[in-house]
Amino acid sequence: MPTRIPLHQPDTASRLFDDEAVIIAPRANRVHMLNPEASRIWALADGSHTVADIAQILTQEFDVTADHALQSASNFLQALADKNLIVWVSSPKQA
């Protein structure tokens, strides 16, 4: 299976307030508010981190196991993709 790297949809906007992100999806006319763990996943979905990279960072920053972090990141990122808030790319975004 090819490596999948999450990247924000270009037409989304987001802001971080304390440790919680707010995502605005103008096409869907929706606003999404995220908890701190979900906000961190969102921040790391920048086109340069794989799902495994994101899970590893979560284990370092939150009190979660590697299995929990991988499952949580995978499920949340898929939910974001289902809502058209991220796209999957196969190679890292160039800086």
N, C-alpha and C positions, 0 to 999 in steps of 0.2 A: 504494500500500500504506500503511495507517495506521501511525503511529508506535507502536512497541511499547516499553513501559517495564517492566523487570523489578522484581518486588516479592517479598520473602520470603513464603513461605506462613506464615499466622499461627501454625500449630502447630509450627513449627520453632524451635529454640533454637540459639544459636551463641556461641562464645567465641573470642577471639583470644589466642594464646600466642606471644609474640614476633611474628613476621610470618606465622604460620600459624593458620588458622581451623579450628575443629572445629564441625561442624554435627550437631545431633542431630535426627533425624526420628522422633518417637515412634510415629507411625502405622505406619511401615514397620519399626520396631524396629531402626534403623540409625544408625551414627555415621560421618560422612564427615570425613576429614582432608584439608586443602587446602594446597598449596604457596603461597609468597608471592604470585605473580601471580594464581592462582585466588582466594586470600583477598581480594585487593584488589578483584577483580571482584565477589565475594560482598558485600563491604562497600558497594560502590557500587550494588548491586541493591536500593536502598532505596525505590524507587517515585518517585524524583525525577530519575533520570538515564536517558536513552535509551541504546541500545546504542552509538550513535555518540559520545555524551558519554563513556561508559565507555572506549571505544577511545582517544579523544583524551587522557584522563587517563593511560591506560597508556603512551602514547608519551612523555608528560612524565616519568613516574616510573620507567620501565623502559627498557632499551636495546633497543627494538623499533621496527620500521617501522610506519607507519600501517596498511598493508595487513595485516601480521601481527597487530597489535593488534585490528583489526576482525574478522578471521577467528577469532582466538583467543577473543575475547569472545563473538562470535555462537555459535560451536560450544559453548563451555562453558555459556553461559546456556541454550542449547537442551537440553543434557544435564541441567542442573538442572531445567528444566521437565519433561523426560521422567521424572525421578525425583520429580516433585511437590514439589520444594523451593522453586520460585518459581512465581508466576503472572505473566501478562502483563496490564498495564493500558494503557489508551489515553490517559490524561491524567495529568500529574504529581500525586503525593500532595501535599496541602496541608500546610504546616508547622504 
